[in-house]
Amino acid sequence: MTNRFRSHWRRIIFQSSRWDEKSFDVLLIVAISLSVIVVMLESIPSISAELRSALYFVEWVITILFTLEYVLRLYVSLRPLRYARSFFGVVDLLAILPTYLDLLLPGAHYLALLRVLRVLRIFRVLKLAKYIGEANVLMHALRSSARKISIFIFTVMVLVLILGSLMYLIEGAEHGFTSIPKSVYWAIVTLTTVGYGDISPQTPLGQFFASLIMITGYGIIAVPTAIVTAEMTNPHRDEIALRELEDPICPSCGWEDHEHDAAFCKVCGERLPPEYQPKKK
């Protein structure tokens, strides 16, 4: 009876193919979203004491439910310690710890916003795993562009250092440029076209110089985009297979990030169920 219970709930918790498995994950995502909203509302200082008490009660109810769910995951898992050390196992634990820590460290419950990481399960629920291939192409392009982007960032850092130093000499402390670091800060804000406005040049020469920096900023912002786009349109990009596959999910630890032809879990070594082996579309 015990083995049957564990097998039944292991299927519901760690898989997402049948209606009851999907329903469990959807309810879980709804609870996660609700808990995040509650924590965000609690941070608003103007809410009434009655509403704050109600939100505090709801937060504890959700935390207790998450605690029971975490214990259930450990109980039905074939290798509880493996699951506890897996990515989702750590995230599930972090989802419940902040509320309990708040009893010792007031304010720690705001860390419960980490629960939003659990929404990553929606990739499995909505069968979005097949889009991971497109994400892999983007990640490959970013990795291939890393050196070029690093050189670009280094060049920009040198540029803002020079521009900030020049503005310090042109404007001086009487116009708010009290030091080279503060002038460099202004150069970064201006070059990135953010423009906070807390410091601004007052002399005609400084304003002319600032105008040139702003115009230059528009061109500089486009450079990283061009670098990554060039990598993504590289004729060799087809070597990165865009596989529309359903990633196999480990029934023991819940790990989802397996290779497309994996037969065993890379985390706990459990054999992956044949019915959840990825199939080419």
Sequence and secondary structure as in RCSB ss.txt:
>XXXX:A:sequence
MTNRFRSHWRRIIFQSSRWDEKSFDVLLIVAISLSVIVVMLESIPSISAELRSALYFVEWVITILFTLEYVLRLY
VSLRPLRYARSFFGVVDLLAILPTYLDLLLPGAHYLALLRVLRVLRIFRVLKLAKYIGEANVLMHALRSSARKIS
IFIFTVMVLVLILGSLMYLIEGAEHGFTSIPKSVYWAIVTLTTVGYGDISPQTPLGQFFASLIMITGYGIIAVPT
AIVTAEMTNPHRDEIALRELEDPICPSCGWEDHEHDAAFCKVCGERLPPEYQPKKK
>XXXX:A:secstr
 HHHHHHHHHHHHH  SSHHHHHHHHHHHHHHHHHHHHHHHHT TTS HHHHHHHHHHHHHHHHHHHHHHHHHHH
HSSSHHHHHHSHHHHHHHHHHHHHHHTTTSTTGGGGGGGGGGGGGGHHHHTTGGGGHHHHHHHHHHHHHTHHHHH
HHHHHHHHHHHHHHHHHHHHH GGGT  SHHHHHHHHHHHHTT    SS   SHHHHHHHHHHHHHHHHHHHHHH
HHHHHHHT GGGGGS          TTT      TT SB TTT  B  GGGS    
